[in-house]
Amino acid sequence: MKENLNNYHVHTTWQEVLNGISLKDKKYLITGANIGLGKESAKAILSHDGCVILTVRTEEKKQTLYEELISQFDSSLFEIRLLDLASLADIRRFTKELQLESTKLDGVLGNAGIMATDFKYTVDGFEQQFGVNHLGHFVLINRLTACLLKGARIVMMTSGAHRLSNVDLVDPNFNHREYSRWTAYGQSKSANVLFAFEFDRRWKDYNVRAFAVAPGIVLDTNLHLHLQHDDFNELAEKQDTDKVPVKSLQAGVATQIMALCHPEFANKGGIFLEHCNYS
């Protein structure tokens, strides 16, 4: 398979990945779709006649996203729903609605996330990066298994920052250890990878596969706008970010779209992908 994709590289765009591919009659769920990678992924799918369910946290974001998408795409191809991944109760509400509607999905893109935030607990008492980035998606996807069609794919967005920290199974919520925003972020991204791999192991016999994708550094995401310059000092000490290429939004989305939609990955899973490649 890699021979068929050997022209892809770090700056390959989603337009190149989906060239000649129709997503007609396919339906995907994308979390955190109002900005950045999530919104661009939705546009990639919609531009190839696929359908998407997009989740956002507020009515204001829902309306803003609707107005943008309706100017470019047929309203029958998308719907926008409210979902707060920081609340297990809201995740249960959302998934129950989809189950009652007998929704069928060809894939889920676990895109929503927060990065290097100040210390805070979710309403359920979890450190918020671990709670939103990992646990929220963990509960969401496991509650949607009845909605997944054969051949469906789960794509969990992680980060190169997963190399900063493994998951501390003794104290994942920093109740007893000193809080580090980047250690917490790295832990949550490691959890995303581990979840994707384990989900794939458990569901591959049912022809449902899972992938972990690191998009690289993409500046047009708003993920980092709450951070000050000094907040990056710890990250700079932990990894050499100068060696990581900066991508356009279209290139940043390419790898997750490849894992979610490209026919070459129909029978693959349990893979970590980065820069349109994998090892």
C-alpha positions in Angstrom: 0.0 0.0 0.0 2.7 2.5 0.8 3.9 2.2 -2.8 0.5 3.7 -3.9 1.0 6.6 -1.5 4.7 7.2 -1.9 4.1 10.6 -3.6 2.5 11.9 -0.4 4.7 14.0 1.8 4.7 16.5 4.7 3.1 19.3 2.5 0.6 17.1 0.7 -2.9 18.7 0.9 -6.3 17.1 1.4 -7.2 18.1 -2.2 -4.4 15.7 -3.4 -5.5 13.0 -1.0 -9.1 13.0 -2.2 -8.3 13.6 -5.9 -10.7 11.4 -7.9 -12.4 10.0 -4.8 -16.1 10.2 -4.3 -17.6 10.2 -0.7 -21.2 10.1 -1.9 -23.4 8.1 0.5 -20.7 8.3 3.2 -21.5 9.9 6.6 -18.9 11.0 9.2 -19.0 12.6 12.6 -16.4 15.3 13.4 -15.9 16.7 16.9 -14.7 20.3 17.4 -15.7 21.4 13.9 -16.2 25.1 14.3 -12.6 26.1 13.6 -9.3 24.9 12.3 -8.6 21.3 11.4 -12.2 20.1 12.2 -13.9 22.7 10.0 -11.4 22.1 7.2 -11.9 18.3 7.4 -15.6 18.9 7.1 -15.1 21.0 4.0 -12.9 18.3 2.5 -15.6 15.7 3.0 -18.4 18.0 1.8 -16.5 19.0 -1.3 -16.5 15.3 -2.3 -20.2 14.8 -1.7 -19.9 13.2 1.7 -22.2 14.0 4.6 -21.1 15.2 8.0 -22.4 15.7 11.5 -20.4 18.5 13.1 -20.2 19.1 16.8 -19.7 22.5 18.5 -20.0 23.7 22.1 -22.3 26.7 21.8 -25.3 28.0 19.9 -23.2 31.0 18.7 -20.6 28.8 17.2 -23.3 26.6 15.7 -24.9 29.6 13.9 -21.6 31.0 12.7 -20.5 27.7 11.3 -23.9 27.1 9.7 -23.7 30.5 7.9 -20.3 29.7 6.5 -21.1 26.2 5.3 -24.5 27.0 3.8 -22.8 29.5 1.6 -20.7 26.8 0.0 -22.5 23.5 0.4 -26.0 22.0 0.2 -27.7 21.9 3.6 -28.8 18.3 3.1 -25.1 17.3 3.4 -24.4 18.5 6.9 -25.9 19.0 10.3 -24.4 20.8 13.3 -25.1 19.7 16.8 -24.2 20.8 20.3 -21.7 18.7 22.3 -19.6 19.4 25.4 -16.8 16.9 25.7 -16.0 18.2 29.1 -19.3 16.8 30.4 -20.0 13.1 30.5 -23.7 13.8 31.0 -23.8 15.8 27.8 -21.9 13.1 25.9 -24.5 10.6 27.1 -27.3 12.9 25.9 -25.7 13.4 22.5 -25.0 9.7 21.9 -28.5 8.7 23.1 -30.0 11.0 20.5 -27.9 9.5 17.7 -28.8 6.0 18.8 -32.6 6.8 18.9 -32.3 8.3 15.4 -30.7 5.1 14.2 -27.8 7.1 12.9 -25.2 5.1 10.8 -21.7 6.3 10.5 -18.8 5.5 8.1 -16.3 7.2 10.4 -15.7 9.4 13.4 -12.9 12.0 13.6 -12.1 12.7 17.2 -10.7 16.2 16.5 -11.9 18.4 19.4 -9.3 19.2 21.9 -7.6 21.8 24.1 -3.9 22.4 24.5 -1.6 23.4 27.4 -4.3 25.1 29.4 -4.1 26.3 33.0 -5.0 23.7 35.6 -8.7 23.1 35.9 -11.1 20.2 36.5 -14.0 19.2 34.3 -17.5 19.0 35.9 -16.8 15.3 36.5 -13.6 16.0 38.4 -11.0 15.1 35.7 -8.0 17.3 34.8 -9.5 19.1 31.8 -7.0 18.2 29.1 -7.2 14.5 30.0 -11.0 14.8 30.4 -11.7 16.6 27.1 -9.0 15.2 24.8 -9.1 11.6 25.9 -12.0 10.7 28.3 -14.6 12.6 26.4 -13.8 10.9 23.2 -13.4 7.6 24.9 -17.0 7.7 26.2 -18.3 9.2 23.0 -16.9 6.6 20.6 -17.6 3.6 22.8 -21.2 4.7 23.1 -21.5 5.1 19.3 -20.3 1.6 18.4 -23.9 0.6 17.5 -23.9 3.4 15.0 -20.8 2.3 13.2 -21.2 0.6 9.9 -19.0 -2.3 8.8 -15.9 -0.7 7.3 -16.2 2.3 9.6 -13.0 4.1 10.7 -12.2 5.9 13.9 -9.5 8.6 13.7 -8.1 10.0 16.9 -6.2 13.2 16.6 -3.1 13.2 18.7 0.1 15.3 18.5 3.8 14.9 18.3 3.6 16.2 21.8 2.5 12.7 22.9 6.3 12.1 23.1 6.4 14.5 26.1 4.6 12.2 28.5 3.1 8.7 28.9 -0.1 8.3 30.8 0.3 8.4 34.6 -2.1 5.7 35.7 -1.5 6.5 39.4 -2.2 10.2 39.2 -3.7 11.2 35.8 -5.5 14.1 37.3 -2.5 15.8 38.9 -4.1 15.5 42.4 -0.7 14.8 44.0 2.0 15.8 41.5 2.9 19.3 40.4 0.9 20.4 37.4 2.7 21.0 34.1 0.5 22.2 31.2 2.7 20.4 28.6 3.0 17.2 30.6 -0.8 17.2 30.9 -1.2 17.8 27.2 1.4 15.1 26.3 -0.4 12.7 28.6 -3.7 13.3 27.0 -2.2 12.9 23.5 -0.5 9.6 24.5 -3.9 8.5 25.8 -5.4 9.2 22.4 -2.8 7.0 20.7 -3.3 4.2 23.1 -7.1 4.4 22.9 -7.0 4.2 19.0 -4.7 1.2 19.1 -6.7 -0.7 21.7 -10.0 0.2 20.0 -8.6 -1.2 16.7 -7.5 -4.4 18.4 -11.0 -5.0 19.9 -13.0 -4.1 16.9 -11.0 -5.1 13.8 -12.8 -8.5 13.7 -16.0 -6.6 13.3 -14.4 -4.6 10.4 -14.2 -1.4 12.3 -10.7 0.1 12.4 -9.0 2.9 14.3 -6.0 5.2 13.7 -4.0 7.8 15.6 -3.0 10.9 13.6 -0.6 13.7 14.4 -1.2 16.7 12.1 2.0 18.5 12.8 2.3 22.2 13.5 -0.6 24.1 11.8 -0.9 27.7 12.8 -4.4 28.4 11.5 -6.2 26.4 14.2 -6.6 28.9 17.2 -5.5 26.0 19.5 -2.6 28.0 20.9 -4.1 31.5 21.0 -4.6 31.5 24.8 -0.9 30.9 25.4 1.7 33.6 26.1 5.2 33.5 24.7 6.7 32.3 28.0 4.3 29.4 28.0 6.2 27.8 25.2 9.5 27.8 27.1 8.8 24.5 28.8 7.8 22.9 25.4 11.0 24.2 23.9 13.0 22.5 26.7 11.2 19.2 26.2 11.4 18.9 22.4 13.2 20.5 19.5 10.3 22.2 17.8 12.6 23.9 15.2 12.8 20.5 13.4 9.0 20.3 13.0 7.7 21.8 9.7 4.9 24.3 9.8 2.0 23.4 7.5 -0.9 25.1 5.8 -4.3 24.2 7.0 -4.9 22.1 3.8 -1.7 20.1 4.5 -2.5 19.8 8.2 -5.8 18.1 7.4 -4.4 15.8 4.7 -3.3 13.0 7.0 -6.5 12.6 9.0 -8.6 12.7 5.8 -6.3 10.0 4.3 -6.9 7.8 7.4 -10.6 8.5 7.5 -11.5 8.4 3.8 -8.8 7.0 1.5 -9.7 3.6 0.0 -6.1 2.4 0.6 -6.8 2.3 4.3 -10.0 0.3 4.2 -8.4 -2.8 5.7 -5.8 -1.2 7.8 -5.8 0.0 11.4 -3.8 0.3 14.6 -1.5 2.7 12.8 0.1 6.0 13.9 0.2 8.4 11.0 2.1 11.7 10.7 2.9 13.9 7.7 0.9 11.5 5.3 3.1 8.6 6.3 3.3 5.9 8.9 5.8 3.4 10.2 
